Amino acid sequence: MLEKSQQLLQRATKSIPGGVNSPVRAFKSVGGTPPFIERAEGAYLFDADGNRYIDYVLTWGPAIIGHAHPEVVEACQAAMAKGSSFGAPTELEIELAETMIARVPGLDVVRLVNSGTEACMSAIRLARGATGRDKFIKFAGCYHGHADSFLIAAGSGALTLGTPNSPGVTAGTARDTLLAQFNDLDSVRSIFETFPTDVAAIILEPVCGNTGCIPPDPGFLEGLRELCDAHGTVLIFDEVMTGFRVGYGGAAGRFGVTPDLYTFGKVVGGGFPLAAYGGREDLMRHVAPDGPVYQAGTLSGNPIAVTAGLKTLQLLTPEVYEQLEAASLRLSKGMQAIIDKHGYPMTQHRVGAMFGVFFSDQTVHTHEDVHGCDLDRFNAFFHAMLKRGVYLAPSQYEAGFLSTHHSDEIIDQTLEAAEDALAEVFAA
């Protein structure tokens, strides 16, 4: 079934670490051979072995209007004909920034960068520069890229001084990263009790998408806003995943809580390497050349990427988000009907066109809750779905996504495959 993909993987491992350019693509957590993709269109992926898959990974979120959308392709081809990169300002950059600002509450000024990692790294630097403080709080299970200060694992207890989660991250770097538990305001309060005037920022995914899609409990985001206001701390929403995906105004617009700074990526680049950070004007004016907080990039504001992002946002009207919400609800209700019908010990979450399925009958609120799920059953489900032509994220710790091309027919096909796959999993 994946004979050519297996050959390509063996070839790739000779020149690329693990044969992939991002670790999760290697299927280490689920086992087996990753399909090597040749092309994508709409809601489908096509691999080197001639297999077609209904895609719920969507390049880890960006392809919200489907793969190879003809209007995006046409716009990018026209932009490419004018030159692939200038290293100079363009009107397109202004248009994209203005479009983002018009949609997102509290987004006054935007700086374009190349990746979510770069955006989050820059936002933390800005918060530190503006406050004169060194420490910041992150949450176990929230991913903000692979910059050293973000690769910190939580220890035990509500207050944990960070320890490195990867070789090459120094203890000195880790010391200023403070760990709290998602959906646990008391863990954050404990940190402020110990460091009342030392915390520059709190950064979090408002929906924890790198732990399989965990939404915020009622009052959690509001509580963080209050704590930040009380301590002069900058609240940063990492909306790399949720931005322009869970709603017209992202997670902040959906939940009604406005941070001081945002980071964006994925959807905003329309499938190209593009990200951004921005927020309150008084904070953003600290960024060079307006202020002393330095950040730069040769390819920042790349005209092809900006074209793709701008066209994507233009296509994402409020009516399109209603369509996405309906499609996501159809998938979620269908899955719940299967779970209830057979009494499977499973639970699921959904926020807009973003979802997570867990093999546990317990409510999943935190990173630790996900650790308690049946990962072996998830892995079996993943492969059972892949065999039936449905491509899910190859990890329990990743969210799934829908696009405008996930029609009722495609969703119903997915649900039929899921019922068969789950019967196979629970019969084993």
N, C-alpha and C positions, 0 to 999 in steps of 0.2 A: 504493500500500500504506500509506503514511503521510501521505496528503494532509492530513488534519485536523491531525495532529501538526506538519506543516510550517507550516501556517497559525498554529497556536498558538505555535510557536517564533518566527515573525516578529513576532507580536503581543507576545510576552514580552520580546523584545530591546529594545523601546521603553521598558519600565518596569523591567526587571531586568537587571543586568550579565550579558551573554552569554545572557540569557534563562533563566538557572538560578540557584538559590540555593546551589549547591556546584559548583565547576568541572568535576569529572569527569562530571557529568550532561550536559554539553554535547556529549559525543562528540568533543571536539577531537583526542584521540589516535587514535581509530579512524576518524573522518570520518563523514559522513552525518547524518541527522536522528534525534534521540532520540525514541522513542515517548513520548507524553504519557499517563500512566497515569490511568485513571478509577477502577479498583477492583482489589482483590486478594482472593483466597480460597484457602486451603490452600497448594498449591505453584504457584499460577497468578497471573499478572498479566493484566489486560485493558486495552487501550489505547483511546484516543479514536477510533481507526479501526476498532474491532471485532475486533482481533487478540487472540488468546490466546497466552501464552507460559508455558512451564515456567520457573520463576524460580530461578536459582542465585545471585542477588545478595541476595535476602531482606532488603532495606533495608540492605545492607552488613553483614548478620550478625544483627540482632536477632530476626528472625522464625523462631526455631529450632523453634517449635511450629506453624509455618505462619501464614499471614495470616488475620486476623479469626477467631481461635479463639473459638468460641462462649462458652466459660467466661470468657475474658478480656473479651470484649465485654459480657457480662452483668454482670460485676463492675464494670467501668468505668462502665456506665450507672447502676448503683446508687450508685456513689460520686459521680458527677456530680450526681445528684439531691440530694445533701447539700451541694453547694457545690464550686466548681472550685478554689478556693485560699483559704487562711486566713491565711497569714503567721504561723502559730503552730504549736506542736508538736502532733503527733497520735500516737495509739497505733500507727497503721499504720507510721509511721517506725521505731518500736521493733521491730515484727514483721519488717520487711524487714531491718533491721540484724542481728537475731538469727538470721534464716534464713541470711544470707550468712556470718556468723561460724561457724555450725555446720558449714558445708561446706568452708571454705577454711583450709588450714593456716597458722598464724601470723597470722591475722586476728583481732585482739583487740578493736579499736574501729573504727567506721566513721563517716565524715561524708558525707552525701548532697549532691550538687551537681547541675548541670543538663547538663553536657556532658563528653565525654572531654577536650577541651582544658582545661576548667576543673579537672578532676580532676588532670591531669598538671601543670599550672601550680602548683596548690596543693601537690602532693606535693613538687615541687622547692623551693618556698618553705619548706615544713616541714623538709626535709632541710638546707637552708641555715641556717634558724633554729636547729635543734637542734644542728648541728655548729659553727656559727660560721664556716663556709667558704663560698666564693663559686662555685667552679667545679663543673661536672658533666660527665660523659661520656655522650654518646649515640652511637648507631651509624648509619652511613650506611645509608639505606634503611628505618630504623625511623621511623615517623610517630607523633608524640605530640600532634597538634593544631597549631593555627595561632598559638599564642602566639609572640612575637618570638624568644625564646631557643631555640625548637625549629626555626625555619626557617633552619637552617644547613646549607650544603652541604659535603661533605668535599673537601679538596684532595688533593694527592699525598702519599704517604708514610704510615707507620704512625701517626705523631703529626701531627695537623693542628689548628692553632688555627683556630677557625671563622671563616668569612666569610659575610656575609649571603646568603641565597638568595631574598630578596624585597625590592624597594624598600620603604623605610619601616622596615626593620630596621637599627638603627644598628650601627656597628662596635664601639662600646662594649658593647652587649648581646651581640654575637657573641663577644666576647673571652673570656667565661667559659664558653662551650660548647666542649667538646673532642670531637673526632671520632675514633672507632675503627671498625674493620671487624667486622661481625657474623661470628661463628664464628672469630675470630682473637684468641686470648688474648694473643699477643705484642704486638699493637697496643695492648692495654690496659696491659700491663706497661710498655711504653715511656712511656705517659702518666704512670704512677705513678713511674717513674724520674725524670721531669722535675718532677713536682708531687707529691712523696710525702705532703705534709700539707695540700694545698690542695683536694682533691676532696671535695665534700660528698656527691655521689651518683653512682651509675651508674643510668641508666634505659634500659630496653630492652623491646621486645616479645619475650617468650620464644619465640614463633614469629613470625618476621618476616612479618606478614600484609599489609603495605603494599608488599611487593616480590614479590607473587605467591605467598606461602606458602612460606617457607623455614624448616624446622625447625632447632633447635639441634643441632650436631654432638655426639656423645657426649663428655661431660666439659666442654663449654663453659659451661653454667650453673653446674656445680659449681666450675669454675675462677674464675668471677666471684664466687661466694660466698666463696671462700677469699681472693681479692684484697681484697674489701671488708672482710672480717674483719681482715685484716692491716693495713689502712690506716685503720681507723675510718670507713669510707665506707658510706653508706646504699645498700643495693641495692633498687631499685624495679622491680617487674615491671608494665609497662603491659599489663594484661589487659582493656583495653577491648574488644578483639576476641576474645581467647581465653577470657576469664572466663565460666564456665558454658556454654561452647560445646564445647571440646575434651575435656571430662570433667566429672564431678560437682563436683570441686574445682578446675576450671580447669587451666591449664598447670602451676601449682605442684604440684597434686595428681597430675597425670599424670607429670611428670618427677621428682618427689621432691626438689625444691630449693625452699626457703622463703626469700623475700625479706624485707626489713625493712618495706617499704611496698608497697601495691598501688594500681593505679587500675583502675576498672571502668566499663563503659558498655554500650551496645548491648543485649545480652540482659537485663541487670539492669533495664532500663527497660521491657521488654515491648513495645517499639515506640514508646515515648514518650520525650521529652527528659529523661533521668535518668541520672546517673552517680554515682560515689562514689570516695573514696580512703580508705585505712585500713591498719592493720597493727599493729605492736608497740605495746602500751599506753604504754610510756614515751615513745615518739616522739609518739603521737597526743595525749598530755596536754599537749603544747606548743601545741596548737591552741586558739584563743580559743573560748569564754570560760575554758577551763581554764588556758590559757597565753597567751603574748604573740604567737604567730604568727597574724596576722589572716586570716580568710577568712569571707565571708558571701554570702548570696544571697536576694533577695526570693522567688523561686519554688523554692528548694531544699526538697526533700521534698514537692513538689506532690502532693496526695492522689490525683489521678487517675493520675499517673505511678507513684506508689508502689503503688497498687492493681494496676496492670498488671504491674509488676515482681514483686510478691509472688505473684500468681496464676501467673505464668509459672514462677517458681522452684518453686512447689508442684507444678506439673505435670511438672517435670523430675526424675523419680525415677531411681535407678540403672538400673532396667530400661529406661527411655526412652533413656538413653545407650547401652545395649547395642544397642538398635534403631538408633540413629543410626550407631553404629560399623559395624554390619552393612550398612546402606545405603551408607555412604561407601565401604566396602571393595568392595561390588558395583560401584559406579561406577568406582572406581580399577582394579580387576582387569579390568573390561570395556574401559576405555580402553587399558590396557597390552596387552591381547590384540589390539586394533586396531593399535596402534603396532608390535607385534612381527610381526603378520601381513603388514603392508605394508612393514616396514622404514623407517618414517618417522623422521627425525632429531628426536626429541622425548623429553622426560623429564617426570616429574610428581612431585609431593609430596602427601602427605595426612597430616593430623593430626586425628584425630577427624572431626567433620562439617565439615571445612575442607580446601580443596584448591587446588592450583595446577598449571597445565599450561604447559610452556615449549617453544618451538620451537628446541630445541638438543639434540644428542645428548651434550652434556657435562653432568656433574653440576653442579647449581646450589647453591652454598653461600653466596654473598654477593651484595650489591647489584651489584657489578661483573660478576658472572657473568650476571645478568639483562640487563645492558646488551649482553652479547654474544649474546643470543638474537635470532632473526629476528622483529623486530617487525612487519614487513610481512606475514609469513605469519600472525602472530597476528591482525592486523587483518582479514585476509581470512577467517580462521576465524570470528572474531566475527560478521561480517556473514553468512557462510554459515549459521551456527547460528541467527542471528536470523531469517533468511529461512525457516528450518525450524521456527520456533516455540520456540526455546530462547534464553532471555535470560541471557547471561553478563555479567560485569563488563566494561565498555567500556574496559579498560586491561590490558595485560600485567602491570602493577605492582599489581594487586589480586587478592585471594583470591576463591575461590568458596565457596559454603556450601550445605549441605543442611538440610532440616527433617524433622520427623516425618511430613510429608505426602508426602515423596518415596518413593513406594511402589516395589516391584520393577517394576511395569508402567511407571511414569513413568521410572525409571532406564533400563529397556530401550529405551523410546522415545527417550530422550536418546542412548543409545549408537548406535542405528540412525541418528539424525540426524548424530551425530558422524562415523560412518564415511562417510556420503555427503558431508558437508561437507569432510572431510579429502581425500577423493578429488578434489573440486573444487579445493581449495587447491593440492594438489601436482601437479595436471594443468596448472595455469596457467603 
